[in-house]
Amino acid sequence: AVSSDGRLLSPVRVSSEDGKVTLNLPVNTVSKAKDKSALPTVSVAPAKDVPPLPENSKTLGLPQELGPSGATFDPPITLSWVVDPAQVPSGVAEKDLILAFFDATTGKWVPVPSAVDTTAHTITGTISHFTVFAVIAPLPAPSPTPPTIVPQPSPTPRPTPPTVRPEPTPTPTPSPPTVVPAPIPTPAPAPPTIVPEPTHPPAPPVIHPAPAPSARINWMLVSGMFLGAAVVLIIVYLAWRRTPKR
């Protein structure tokens, strides 16, 4: 029974169909609907639309929608949820389970004060309004994948060059200074002495005596005379022959 102002006149207990989720509303709890009117009824049913869960988390069973959505309770009422140990993920302790509701305004899941009974496998918390609730198991963060180490090829060792010890440089013996003799000036050549040629008186011309006429006979002249005489004789003979005879 509920008074006109929404105060419960007797305790109320409401469970889900499978009996795993239970609401306990003590007497004198003021329950009001979203419009501030007295709350006539309450309900527990699997959520039709499951909001996205936080990263690295998982729900145990189906989230439940408590209705009517937006109803408020003063003082807060008790919500109990029986969990199946077989559904607890590997690596998660049952005592670390979280009871949380979805805040449609911020779009986040908000934990509520709760306690886990690992013997009865029950998580119980107090709530002051109706919305979607769930039991969430926080999963351990995945181990970072170690980087693949690609072995670097070993460089081929280069032969160490032999150590060359520098030979000590002998200290040079200072050479005595080179004495360059002063150049002896070359005497200027004496001008040639011009000896005048002795003047000789001109020699008198040599007069050779004309050769005396030769006493020998000039045969060419004689031959010419005989030849001339012969020619004359021939001419005379020819003229005589041409003269007519009487």
C-alpha positions as CSV (number, residue, x, y, z in Angstrom):
1,A,0.0,0.0,0.0
2,V,1.1,3.5,-0.8
3,S,0.0,6.8,0.7
4,S,-1.1,9.8,-1.4
5,D,2.4,11.3,-1.0
6,G,4.1,8.1,-2.2
7,R,5.0,6.7,1.2
8,L,5.0,2.9,1.5
9,L,2.7,1.7,4.2
10,S,4.3,-1.8,4.2
11,P,7.6,-3.3,2.9
12,V,7.7,-4.3,-0.8
13,R,9.8,-7.0,-2.3
14,V,10.1,-7.4,-6.1
15,S,12.2,-10.0,-8.1
16,S,13.0,-10.7,-11.7
17,E,11.5,-13.7,-13.4
18,D,14.6,-15.9,-12.9
19,G,14.8,-14.8,-9.3
20,K,18.4,-13.5,-9.5
21,V,17.6,-9.8,-9.1
22,T,15.6,-8.6,-6.1
23,L,14.4,-5.2,-4.9
24,N,13.7,-4.6,-1.2
25,L,11.7,-1.4,-0.4
26,P,11.3,-0.9,3.4
27,V,8.2,0.7,5.0
28,N,8.0,4.4,5.0
29,T,10.1,4.7,1.9
30,V,8.9,7.7,-0.2
31,S,8.8,6.5,-3.8
32,K,7.8,8.9,-6.6
33,A,7.6,8.7,-10.3
34,K,9.5,10.9,-12.7
35,D,6.7,13.5,-12.6
36,K,6.8,13.5,-8.8
37,S,3.5,11.6,-8.4
38,A,3.1,8.6,-6.1
39,L,4.7,5.5,-7.5
40,P,2.0,2.9,-8.0
41,T,4.2,-0.1,-9.1
42,V,7.8,-1.2,-9.7
43,S,9.2,-3.7,-12.2
44,V,12.4,-5.7,-13.0
45,A,13.1,-6.9,-16.6
46,P,16.1,-7.5,-18.9
47,A,17.2,-4.3,-20.7
48,K,16.2,-4.2,-24.3
49,D,19.0,-1.8,-25.3
50,V,22.3,-2.5,-23.6
51,P,24.5,0.6,-23.5
52,P,28.2,0.1,-24.4
53,L,30.3,-1.1,-21.6
54,P,33.5,0.5,-20.3
55,E,36.7,-0.6,-22.0
56,N,38.2,-3.9,-20.7
57,S,35.0,-5.0,-18.9
58,K,32.3,-7.6,-19.2
59,T,28.8,-8.0,-17.7
60,L,27.7,-11.1,-15.8
61,G,24.3,-12.0,-17.1
62,L,22.0,-9.6,-18.7
63,P,21.7,-5.9,-17.6
64,Q,18.4,-5.3,-16.0
65,E,16.1,-2.3,-16.5
66,L,14.3,-1.2,-13.3
67,G,11.0,0.6,-13.9
68,P,9.5,2.9,-14.2
69,S,12.6,4.7,-15.4
70,G,13.3,7.9,-13.6
71,A,11.5,6.8,-10.3
72,T,13.2,8.0,-7.1
73,F,13.4,6.6,-3.6
74,D,14.1,8.2,-0.2
75,P,15.8,6.7,1.6
76,P,17.6,4.5,-1.0
77,I,16.4,1.0,-1.4
78,T,18.4,-2.3,-1.6
79,L,19.2,-4.1,-4.9
80,S,20.6,-7.7,-4.6
81,W,22.0,-9.7,-7.5
82,V,22.9,-13.3,-7.6
83,V,25.9,-14.1,-9.8
84,D,27.0,-17.3,-11.4
85,P,30.7,-18.1,-10.4
86,A,31.1,-19.9,-13.7
87,Q,30.5,-16.6,-15.6
88,V,33.3,-14.8,-13.7
89,P,36.0,-14.2,-16.3
90,S,39.4,-15.9,-15.9
91,G,41.8,-13.6,-14.1
92,V,38.9,-11.7,-12.3
93,A,38.3,-12.3,-8.5
94,E,34.6,-12.5,-7.5
95,K,35.1,-9.9,-4.8
96,D,36.1,-7.3,-7.5
97,L,32.7,-7.4,-9.2
98,I,31.0,-4.0,-9.5
99,L,27.3,-3.1,-9.4
100,A,26.7,0.0,-11.6
101,F,24.0,1.9,-13.4
102,F,24.1,3.7,-16.8
103,D,23.8,7.5,-16.7
104,A,22.1,8.5,-19.9
105,T,23.1,12.1,-19.3
106,T,26.9,11.5,-19.3
107,G,26.8,8.2,-21.3
108,K,28.9,6.4,-18.7
109,W,28.4,3.6,-16.2
110,V,28.5,4.7,-12.6
111,P,29.4,2.3,-9.7
112,V,27.0,2.3,-6.7
113,P,28.0,1.4,-3.1
114,S,27.9,-2.4,-2.9
115,A,29.3,-5.5,-1.2
116,V,30.0,-9.0,-2.5
117,D,29.2,-12.1,-0.6
118,T,31.5,-14.7,-2.1
119,T,29.8,-17.5,-0.1
120,A,26.3,-16.7,-1.3
121,H,27.7,-15.4,-4.6
122,T,25.6,-12.3,-4.2
123,I,26.4,-8.6,-4.8
124,T,24.2,-6.1,-2.9
125,G,24.0,-2.3,-3.2
126,T,21.8,0.7,-2.4
127,I,20.1,2.7,-5.2
128,S,18.1,5.9,-5.1
129,H,16.6,5.9,-8.7
130,F,15.5,3.5,-11.5
131,T,17.4,3.0,-14.7
132,V,19.5,0.2,-16.3
133,F,21.7,-1.7,-13.9
134,A,24.3,-4.4,-14.4
135,V,27.0,-6.4,-12.7
136,I,30.3,-5.6,-14.3
137,A,33.6,-7.6,-14.2
138,P,36.6,-5.4,-14.8
139,L,39.0,-7.3,-17.0
140,P,42.7,-7.1,-16.5
141,A,44.4,-4.8,-19.0
142,P,45.9,-6.9,-21.8
143,S,49.6,-7.3,-21.6
144,P,51.3,-5.1,-24.1
145,T,52.7,-7.1,-27.0
146,P,56.4,-7.0,-26.8
147,P,58.0,-5.4,-29.8
148,T,59.4,-7.8,-32.3
149,I,63.1,-7.6,-32.1
150,V,64.7,-8.1,-35.5
151,P,68.3,-9.2,-35.0
152,Q,70.6,-6.8,-36.6
153,P,73.1,-8.4,-38.9
154,S,76.5,-8.6,-37.2
155,P,78.9,-6.4,-39.1
156,T,81.8,-8.2,-40.6
157,P,84.8,-7.4,-38.5
158,R,87.4,-5.5,-40.4
159,P,91.0,-6.6,-39.9
160,T,92.9,-4.4,-37.6
161,P,95.6,-2.7,-39.5
162,P,99.1,-3.3,-38.1
163,T,100.3,-0.7,-35.7
164,V,103.0,1.3,-37.5
165,R,105.4,2.8,-35.0
166,P,107.0,5.9,-36.4
167,E,110.8,5.8,-36.7
168,P,112.4,8.4,-34.6
169,T,113.6,11.2,-36.8
170,P,117.3,11.7,-36.3
171,T,118.4,15.1,-35.2
172,P,120.1,16.6,-38.2
173,T,123.7,17.7,-37.6
174,P,124.0,21.3,-38.3
175,S,126.0,21.9,-41.6
176,P,128.7,24.5,-41.5
177,P,127.8,27.6,-43.3
178,T,128.8,27.5,-47.0
179,V,131.4,30.2,-47.7
180,V,130.8,31.5,-51.1
181,P,134.0,33.2,-52.4
182,A,133.6,36.8,-53.5
183,P,133.6,36.9,-57.3
184,I,136.9,38.2,-58.8
185,P,136.1,41.1,-61.1
186,T,137.0,40.2,-64.7
187,P,139.5,42.7,-66.1
188,A,138.2,44.7,-69.1
189,P,139.9,43.6,-72.3
190,A,142.6,46.0,-73.5
191,P,141.8,47.6,-76.8
192,P,143.8,46.1,-79.7
193,T,147.0,48.0,-80.5
194,I,146.8,49.2,-84.1
195,V,150.2,48.9,-85.7
196,P,150.5,51.1,-88.8
197,E,151.5,49.4,-91.9
198,P,155.0,50.5,-93.1
199,T,154.8,52.7,-96.2
200,H,156.9,51.4,-99.1
201,P,157.7,53.5,-102.2
202,P,155.9,52.2,-105.3
203,A,157.9,49.7,-107.3
204,P,158.9,50.9,-110.7
205,P,157.1,49.1,-113.6
206,V,158.9,46.2,-115.1
207,I,159.5,46.8,-118.8
208,H,159.9,43.6,-120.7
209,P,161.8,43.9,-124.1
210,A,159.7,43.0,-127.2
211,P,160.6,39.6,-128.5
212,A,162.8,39.6,-131.6
213,P,161.1,38.4,-134.8
214,S,161.6,34.7,-135.3
215,A,163.8,33.8,-138.2
216,R,161.6,30.8,-139.1
217,I,159.6,30.6,-142.4
218,N,155.8,31.4,-142.2
219,W,154.5,28.3,-144.0
220,M,150.9,29.5,-143.9
221,L,151.8,32.6,-145.8
222,V,153.6,30.5,-148.3
223,S,150.7,28.1,-148.7
224,G,148.3,31.0,-149.3
225,M,150.5,32.4,-152.0
226,F,150.6,29.0,-153.8
227,L,146.9,28.6,-153.5
228,G,146.2,32.0,-154.9
229,A,148.5,31.4,-157.9
230,A,146.7,28.1,-158.5
231,V,143.3,29.8,-158.6
232,V,144.6,32.4,-161.1
233,L,145.9,29.7,-163.4
234,I,142.6,27.8,-163.3
235,I,140.7,31.0,-164.2
236,V,143.0,31.7,-167.1
237,Y,142.7,28.2,-168.4
238,L,139.0,28.3,-168.3
239,A,138.9,31.6,-170.1
240,W,141.2,30.2,-172.8
241,R,139.0,27.2,-173.4
242,R,135.9,29.4,-173.9
243,T,137.7,31.6,-176.4
244,P,136.5,30.4,-179.9
245,K,139.2,29.1,-182.2
246,R,139.8,30.5,-185.6
